[in-house]
Amino acid sequence: MLTVFCSISEKEIKQATAWLIPSLEKQKNIEKINLYLINYSGTNSLNVAKKNHGIVSVEEISNKKKMGFGEAHNFAFKKILPKNHFLIINPDVYLNKNCISKMIETIQSDQTIGIVEARQMPFEHPKEYNKKTKETPWASGFGMLINSAFFKKVNGFDEKFWMYCEDVDLSWRAWINDYRIIYNPLATAYHFTGIYSRYRNDRYYLEQFWSARNFLYLAYKFFGNDGADRGIKIFESTNYPKNFKNAVMQSFQELKITTTDDFFNKNKKKILSLNTKIKITGFNLYHETRN
Amino acid sequence: MQTEIAKTNFRYFFISEKFENPLIESVIKESDLVNFLNETIHTCQEDYILLFKDTCFFPLNMADMIQQCIKKANDEFGEGSWAIIGNYGLEFLSEKILKYKTDSQTAIIPSGSPYPRFASYLDGDVILLNIKNIRKNNIAFPPVKIDLRSSDIFLILLCEAYKNNLICAIDSKLYAKDIDERKKIAHQENDYLAEYWRNNYINNSIKTISGTIEIENDLNYLKQNAIDKRADFYENIRSAIFNIYREREKKTIFILIRTRLNRPNQIRRLLDSIEIANAYYRENINIAVILSVNNYTVTNPEMNISELKKTYKDISFLSFVLNEPFEYFPRVSAIKGALKLITESKNNFIWIVDDDDFIYPDAFAHIPFFLNDKSIFLGNSFAFKEKWDKDSDTTFPIESKKKMLFDTSLYYNFANGNNPVPMCSIIFPAQTLKNIFNKYALKGDYYEDYALFILAQKNINVNHYPILIAGISYHGLSQTMNTNVDKWNSSYATFISEIVNCQIIDEWTENFINEQKNEIAQKNQIIADTKRELHAIKISLQWRIPNFFYRLYVNHIQTLFVKKIENRK
C-alpha cells in the first residue's frame, strides 16, 4: 500500500481528476494507493467524495485553514503517518505506468536514501546528476518519493517557505543528515508546468515571487549573513523591475527578523563539507546544468 | 503623465437594425467623447454607432460594408455576444497588429479578414459600437474628470466589455483611408488610465499597437494569504471567448497519425499525450484519432490496431490501411484515404502528425477557440534529440535533449524555397485538405507536407499563434533546406511543379518579393560596412587614442555612415 499526498485547491481538482488519478490507477506492480487530496485553500470543500478508482482510493483532508505547500504536507504526514515511504505529487502530473514502482525499487534499495525524484517529461529538468550513483543535489517537489523515517527525523518541510524552494531546503537537510537524494530517470511523468505554455510576461506569477523570496531565504539559512548578502547582490542584478525587487526584499526582511541564523551556525561545518551538493550557482539555481 | 498632443475630432453614424439611411449626425471633439458615449449608451434609440476620425475616408458603399461587418460578427460570435469592432488593433494571443486602413505611415494594402479577429487592443480610428449589447449589459464609462485620448477611452471600453463577456474584434469590412498626416504618438501611460488599470487588473503592462505601456502595479496578489479581487486582463479576454464558444456546437479535431506500425513505443507516447488532452479538454472540443497505416508492405507489424483501440478506450478511433500492395506514394495516399473517413467538413479540422511526434495537451486551452473553417491554424513545435530503448516497452525515450524550437511565425518563407514549418505545427480545416486532393494529383513522396501546406494557402489564410502545440523527434532539418544534391529526388520537383502551375505565387507577389530582396541586400551591405567600421573603433579604443582624436574619428565614421544611407535611398 502506498500513501500519496497531493496538495490541491478547487481550481486544480479538474487536473487531478483528469490526469493524476487515472495515471495512478494505471500504475503497475502496485496493489493499493491511498491518495490524500490536501485542501490547502482552507475554505470550501473540494467536494471529493471518498471513493475508489480501481487501485486508488481518494480522500480529501483539510486543516480548515489556508496552508502553504510545506505546511500542507506536514499536516498530512502527521495525520496519516505513512509507513516506510510516501509520494508527494502535483495535480498537473500524469505518471507513466511504471513510474511509482521504479521509484519504490530505488528507495527500497538503500536505507540512506531520503528522497527519490522522478523524471519530468517532456521537458526534463536539466539539473546535474551522477550517471553512476544517480545522486543529485536536490529533488523537485513535483514528484518525490520520501523516506518517512527521514521526513520525521528532520521535522518535515520548513513551513517558512510558504511555497517554492522548500524542496531544495528539504533535500539539503537530507544531505546534512546523511541521507541521499537519488534521481531515477526511468521513473517518468508528464508535468505540464506553466513555464513552457502558460506564463506570460505582462504579469508576475506566484512562482516568480516566491522563488525569488525563497532564493534569498535559502542563501541566508544555509550560508548565514554573508550568504544573504551575496544572494541579495545576485537578485539585485536580475532584470526584475524595482517594485518587484522591493516587494521581494520586504518579504525577505520580514522573514529574516523572525529567523535566527542558528541553523547555519549549527551546521556550518557539514554544509561547507557538502559543497558539491549544497550550493548556489546563480539566481534560483542550485545545481550545475546538464547540456 | 498626460502629454501635450494634437486633438482629434470624431464623426459618427447612428445605425438602426434595418440599416436604413445611416446619417452623419455631427462632429464631436475627442474631449467630449466620454460624455457623448455615456449619454448615447443610455439614450440613443439606434442599435449601433460608427465612430470615426474626421480624417477618414470610407468607400462609397460604406453602409453595405457596415452591414456586412455586423453580419460577420453576428455569425462568428452570436448576436448578443459582441460589443466593439474596430479597423485597427492588436489580435489577442497572436499579438499581431491588424491594420485595415491606409494612412501616411502605411501604404501596403492589407489582406482582408475572412472573419472578425479577437482584439486585445483597439485603436480609435474607426469603431463600430454595438449599443444594444452594451446597454443590455449595463456597460458605462467610469466617471472621468480629465481629458482623455480616444485610444485610452476605447481601451477602457474594451476592458469593460470583456469584463461583461462581450467580445471586441478587428475586421477588414471597416477599411478606411486616413488622410491624417500626423505621426502616430506612442501610447503613453497617464494617471487616469494607470489608476483604472491598477484598480481592475494585476497585469503590469498593456500591449498596444505602438508598444507596451508599463504600469507600476501593486503586487499584493502575490503575497501570503492575499485577497485580491482584481483580474488578469488577458485571462479575462480568454474567459469571455471561452464563454461564447461554450454555448455553441463543438468543433472536432481529427488527429491523423501516419504510421507504419513499426514504432510501438513512440506511437503509445503520442496516444498517451492525446489521451491526456482528451481527459482534460473534452468539454471544449471533440478529439478523434485516425490511424493511417501507410505501408502495406510491412507484413508483420509490431502492433495491431485493435490492441491500440482497446488500450486507449477513451479515444475515438478511425483507421485506414492502404490496401493496394504496390500503391505508389504511400505517404500521400495515407492522407488521401484517411480524409475519406471524414464525411462532414464543417467544423472539422485535421492535424497530421507522425507516429513519433506528440502533442502538448495544454495547447487545447487555446486551440478550440482559434480554429476556424476559413483559416489554417499554425502553432509552434519543439524538437527533441531522442534515444529510445527498442527492447523495452517504455513509452518515453531513455534520453531526450532539447534540440530546437520551430517558431513558425515566418511560415511565408516557403516562397524562398525553404520549409520552416513541420507538419505537426499545422491544423487544417478538413474541407481545405479535401479540396487539395480533389484538385491536384500530388504524385510524389517525402515532400507532401511542404506541398500540402503551400497548396492550402492558395485559397485560405494562415493564422500563426505563438503557442507550443507539438513535440517532434528530431531526425535532421527538412530536406528542402538540404543542399546535398544526392538527397534530392523527383518528388520535390513534382510537388513544386504543381505549386508553380497553380500560381500560388502570382506575378505581382513574385515582383514584390524580388523588390524586397534587393532592399534586404542593400541593408545587409550597410550592416556589413557598419560592422567593419565599428570594429575599427574597437581597435582604436584598444590603442587608447586620446579622447579628442577618438571623438573626431567617431564623428567622421558617423558622417560617412549617414552619407551612405542617404546615397542608397
Interface residues (C-beta under 8 A of the other chain):
Chain A: K14 Q15 A18 W19 P22 K66 G68 Y94 N96 K97 N98 M121 P122 F123 E124 W162 P185 L186 T188 Y190 F192 Y196 S197 R198 R200 N201 D202 R203 Y204 L206 F209 W210 P241 N243 F244 A247 S251 N291
Chain B: I202 N203 N204 S205 I206 K207 T212 E214 E216 N217 D218 L219 L222 K223 Q224 N225 D232 F233 Y234 D272 S273 I276 A279 Y280 F358 Y360 P361 D362 A363 A365 F382 F384 T394 T395 F396 I398 S400 K401 K402 I467 L468 G471
